[in-house]
Structure formats: structure tokens, C-alpha cells
């Protein structure tokens, strides 16, 4: 299992609308990725210009396949116009429901 969390800070409300539209377009392609187990996008309570992505992949290879997809490459290129900041944290699964023992 390979997982990460990404926090995006958006420039302003107009950027949030554009970013959310880009995310919706990208999600269509992600839905067909066999190795992408979870790809959840969240708004943040009391932070209307923040978005949190929680991503879980079968393994590092599945993540790399995801990153190579045309829809992902487009997202990575287009997102910059909307961002004030981004923070990526790679996770090490320690315990929890659904994790291998």
C-alpha cells in the first residue's frame, strides 16, 4: 500500500471554482485506474480556500502509473494557476482497518 495526503491552498474564490472544475474533470480519468484504491477530495471546515486530497494506491508502482496518465499530467500542469500553496505528505500505514497484518 502507498498513500499520501496533499493540502492545496487556493488563491481566491475564483481560483477555487476553477480548481474544483479541474478536479471534477480529472476524477473521470482516475475512476478507471485499477491501482488507485482511494482518491478522495475534501473541503476543509473553516478554510474555504483549502482542499485536502487523500490518495491510496495498491503500491508505489500504481502511484507511478497514476502520475503518468494524461489526465493526471494535465491536472499537475493546470493546477498551478489556482494555487497559493501546496503541501504533500507521503504516509506510512501503521495500523487500521483494511491494512495488511
N, C-alpha and C positions, 0 to 999 in steps of 0.2 A: 504494500500500500504506500502511496505517495500523496501527500496533502500539503496545501498551502492556504494562507489567508492573505488577501490583498485589500488594503484600505485605500480608496480613492477619495481625494478632496477635490471638489469641483469648483470652478472659478466663480460661478454665479448661477442664478436660477435659469437663465437661458442656456448655459452650459449643461446644467442638469437635464434639461429637456432633450438636448442633442445627444448627450451621453446615454441617457435611458433609451432613446431610439436606436442608437448604435448597438447597445446591449441586446435589445429585443431582436434585431436583425441577426446578430451573431449567435444568439441562442438557438436559432433554427438549425444552423450547421452543427452546433455542439450536440444537439439532441441525437444525432446519428453516430456519434463517436462511441464505439464499443468499449474502449478502455476508460472512458470518463464515467466514473461511478456517481459522483455528486458534483453539480455545478450550480450553486445556489447564490443568488444575488440578493442582498438585503439593504434596505434603507436603515438609517440609524436614528433612533428616538432622540429628539432634541438636537439633531445635527442634520438639517435638511439638505446640506450640500455634501454629505458623505455617503459613500456606498461601500459595503463590505462584500467581497466575493469569498465564498468558502468552496474550495475545489478539492475533490478526492479522485485520484486515479488508481487504476489497478496496480501500476508500478511506475518507475521513472520512465521507462520506455513509452508507456501510454501517454504520459505527460509530454514527452518529446514529439510523439505523433500529433497530439493536440496542437502544440506550438507550431508545427509545420503546415497545418491546414490553412487553406486560402482564407477562410472566414476569420480565423484567429489572427493571421498576419495582417489582414485588413483592419481588424479591431485594434491591434497594437499600434498601427500607424495612425489611424484616425483619432484615437482617444486623446492624443496629446493636445489637441486644440481645446479640449474641455477641462483639462486638469490644472489644478493649483498645486497638487502634490500626490504622491503615491508611495505606499509602503508595502513591501512584500515580505511575508514571514513564512518560511518553509517549516513544516511541522514534523515532529517525530511522534507517531502514535504510541502512547504509553499503556493506556487501558481504556476499556469501554465496550459497549455493546457492538457486536459485529466485527470486532477485531480478532485476528487470528491469535490463538493462545501460544 
